[in-house]
Amino acid sequence: MEPGRFDLQGKVALVTGASRGIGAEAALTLAGAGADLCLASRDRAGLERVAARIEAMGRRALVRPIDLARTGEIPAMVEGAVRELGRLDILVNNAGTNIRRPALEVTEADWDRVVTLNLKAAFFCAQAAGRVMLGQGSGKVINIVSLAVRHGLPNLAVYTAAKAGLAGLTRVLAVEWAPHGVQVNAIGPGYLRTELTEPLFAQPGWLERALGRIPAGRTGVPADLAGLLLFLASPASDYVTGQVIFVDGGWTAM
Ligand SMILES: NC(=O)c1ccc[n+]([C@@H]2O[C@H](COP(=O)([O-])OP(=O)(O)OC[C@H]3O[C@@H](n4cnc5c(N)ncnc54)[C@H](OP(=O)(O)O)[C@@H]3O)[C@@H](O)[C@H]2O)c1
C-alpha cells in the first residue's frame, strides 16, 4: 500500500475536547499528518496553546470555545468551521466527563451532566458533521468510547450508559452513512494518564492493581492512540466502518 494513504494534506478535522489530554494529542497527531484543525472545548486559553503548536507545524488552527452541553450551539460551531476552513473531513468526538459513584447514589443531575456531554453532544456533533460529509461524499467520524462499553465496571453506571450508547450510535451511523462514503468508528482507550483519570492514579494501591490486569505491564498515555487515530482518519481505513477498536495494552483480551 502507498504510504500516502495515511496523508491528511488538504483535509480539515474538528476535535472536541481539544484543550488537553487525549483531544489535544489527537489534534497534534492529525496536524502532524497534514490536516488543518478546528479545536473545540470551553477553555479558550487551553485551545490557544494547542493551536499555537499546530500553527508552528505550518497548519491552520481555528479555536472554537464552546460548552458542548449547550447542544443547540453545535450546528453553528460546525458551520463556522466549514465556512472558515473550507470543508470538514474528520470529526473526533472526544469531549467527555465522568462521575464515579455507586449506582444507588447517582442523582438525576449526574445523569444529565454525563449523558448530555458524552452521548447527546457527541450525537449532535456527528449529525452536524454528517450533513457536511454526506454532501461531500466522504468523511470520517471517530468516537472516543471506553473499556466500559465491553465490561461492567463498578461506580460507572452513568458513564457506561453514555459510552455504550455512543458505541451503538457508531454502528448505526456507520450503516446509514456507508453508502455515502462516510466511515464511523470508535476507539476504546484503556487507562491513559490524563486529568480525567488522575483521581484513579492518585488512589493508594490503584496503579498496582491496574498493572496486574494490563498484559503490556504499563498504563497508557494519549500518544498511544496516535497510530489507530491516524489510520481511522485517513483513506487507509476507507473499508473499515462501524468498529469499536480498543487500545488498552491487552486489557480487554485478558
Ligand atoms: N483517560 C483515559 O484513560 C480514558 C479512557 C477511556 C476513555 N476516555 C475518554 O477520552 C475522552 C477524553 O478524555 P481525557 O482523558 O483526555 O479527559 P480530560 O483530560 O479531562 O479532557 C476532557 C476534554 O473534554 C473537554 N470538555 C469537558 N467538558 C466539556 C464541555 N461541557 N464542553 C466542551 N468540552 C468539554 C475538556 O475541555 P474544557 O475543560 O476546556 O471544556 C477537555 O478538553 C473522554 O471522552 C473520555 O471519556 C479517556
The ligand as an SDF file (V2000), in Angstrom:
LIG
                    3D

 48 52  0  0  0  0  0  0  0  0999 V2000
   -8.0290    8.9750   30.0080 N   0  0  0  0  0  0  0  0  0  0  0  0
   -8.4970    7.7540   29.8760 C   0  0  0  0  0  0  0  0  0  0  0  0
   -7.9330    6.7890   30.4020 O   0  0  0  0  0  0  0  0  0  0  0  0
   -9.7390    7.4940   29.0660 C   0  0  0  0  0  0  0  0  0  0  0  0
  -10.1230    6.1750   28.9160 C   0  0  0  0  0  0  0  0  0  0  0  0
  -11.2670    5.9010   28.1640 C   0  0  0  0  0  0  0  0  0  0  0  0
  -11.9560    6.9210   27.5670 C   0  0  0  0  0  0  0  0  0  0  0  0
  -11.5590    8.2020   27.7380 N   0  0  0  0  0  0  0  0  0  0  0  0
  -12.3470    9.2270   27.0660 C   0  0  0  0  0  0  0  0  0  0  0  0
  -11.4960   10.0560   26.3060 O   0  0  0  0  0  0  0  0  0  0  0  0
  -12.0490   11.3630   26.2170 C   0  0  0  0  0  0  0  0  0  0  0  0
  -11.0120   12.3880   26.6500 C   0  0  0  0  0  0  0  0  0  0  0  0
  -10.6080   12.0920   27.9610 O   0  0  0  0  0  0  0  0  0  0  0  0
   -9.3190   12.6960   28.6610 P   0  0  0  0  0  0  0  0  0  0  0  0
   -8.7740   11.6190   29.5000 O   0  0  0  0  0  0  0  0  0  0  0  0
   -8.4480   13.3870   27.6560 O   0  0  0  0  0  0  0  0  0  0  0  0
  -10.0130   13.7620   29.6350 O   0  0  0  0  0  0  0  0  0  0  0  0
   -9.6490   15.2490   30.0610 P   0  0  0  0  0  0  0  0  0  0  0  0
   -8.1670   15.4180   30.1500 O   0  0  0  0  0  0  0  0  0  0  0  0
  -10.4800   15.5280   31.2610 O   0  0  0  0  0  0  0  0  0  0  0  0
  -10.1600   16.1100   28.8290 O   0  0  0  0  0  0  0  0  0  0  0  0
  -11.5430   16.2420   28.5700 C   0  0  0  0  0  0  0  0  0  0  0  0
  -11.7390   17.2390   27.4510 C   0  0  0  0  0  0  0  0  0  0  0  0
  -13.1670   17.4240   27.2800 O   0  0  0  0  0  0  0  0  0  0  0  0
  -13.4550   18.8160   27.3260 C   0  0  0  0  0  0  0  0  0  0  0  0
  -14.7700   19.0880   27.8960 N   0  0  0  0  0  0  0  0  0  0  0  0
  -15.2390   18.6920   29.1120 C   0  0  0  0  0  0  0  0  0  0  0  0
  -16.4740   19.1780   29.3080 N   0  0  0  0  0  0  0  0  0  0  0  0
  -16.7940   19.9080   28.1860 C   0  0  0  0  0  0  0  0  0  0  0  0
  -17.9210   20.6600   27.7850 C   0  0  0  0  0  0  0  0  0  0  0  0
  -19.0070   20.7840   28.5610 N   0  0  0  0  0  0  0  0  0  0  0  0
  -17.9000   21.2780   26.5710 N   0  0  0  0  0  0  0  0  0  0  0  0
  -16.8080   21.1870   25.7870 C   0  0  0  0  0  0  0  0  0  0  0  0
  -15.7160   20.4720   26.0990 N   0  0  0  0  0  0  0  0  0  0  0  0
  -15.7010   19.8530   27.2950 C   0  0  0  0  0  0  0  0  0  0  0  0
  -12.3550   19.4000   28.2010 C   0  0  0  0  0  0  0  0  0  0  0  0
  -12.1330   20.7480   27.8610 O   0  0  0  0  0  0  0  0  0  0  0  0
  -12.5960   22.0320   28.6920 P   0  0  0  0  0  0  0  0  0  0  0  0
  -12.4550   21.7130   30.1470 O   0  0  0  0  0  0  0  0  0  0  0  0
  -11.6510   23.0300   28.1360 O   0  0  0  0  0  0  0  0  0  0  0  0
  -14.0040   22.3130   28.2540 O   0  0  0  0  0  0  0  0  0  0  0  0
  -11.1390   18.5810   27.7770 C   0  0  0  0  0  0  0  0  0  0  0  0
  -10.5600   19.1320   26.6290 O   0  0  0  0  0  0  0  0  0  0  0  0
  -13.3070   11.3600   27.0800 C   0  0  0  0  0  0  0  0  0  0  0  0
  -14.4360   11.1380   26.2600 O   0  0  0  0  0  0  0  0  0  0  0  0
  -13.0950   10.1700   27.9960 C   0  0  0  0  0  0  0  0  0  0  0  0
  -14.2860    9.5980   28.4480 O   0  0  0  0  0  0  0  0  0  0  0  0
  -10.4690    8.5180   28.4750 C   0  0  0  0  0  0  0  0  0  0  0  0
  1  2  1  0
  2  3  2  0
  2  4  1  0
  4  5  1  0
  4 48  2  0
  5  6  2  0
  6  7  1  0
  7  8  2  0
  8  9  1  0
  8 48  1  0
  9 10  1  0
  9 46  1  0
 10 11  1  0
 11 12  1  0
 11 44  1  0
 12 13  1  0
 13 14  1  0
 14 15  2  0
 14 16  1  0
 14 17  1  0
 17 18  1  0
 18 19  2  0
 18 20  1  0
 18 21  1  0
 21 22  1  0
 22 23  1  0
 23 24  1  0
 23 42  1  0
 24 25  1  0
 25 26  1  0
 25 36  1  0
 26 27  1  0
 26 35  1  0
 27 28  2  0
 28 29  1  0
 29 30  1  0
 29 35  2  0
 30 31  1  0
 30 32  2  0
 32 33  1  0
 33 34  2  0
 34 35  1  0
 36 37  1  0
 36 42  1  0
 37 38  1  0
 38 39  2  0
 38 40  1  0
 38 41  1  0
 42 43  1  0
 44 45  1  0
 44 46  1  0
 46 47  1  0
M  CHG  2   8   1  16  -1
M  END
$$$$
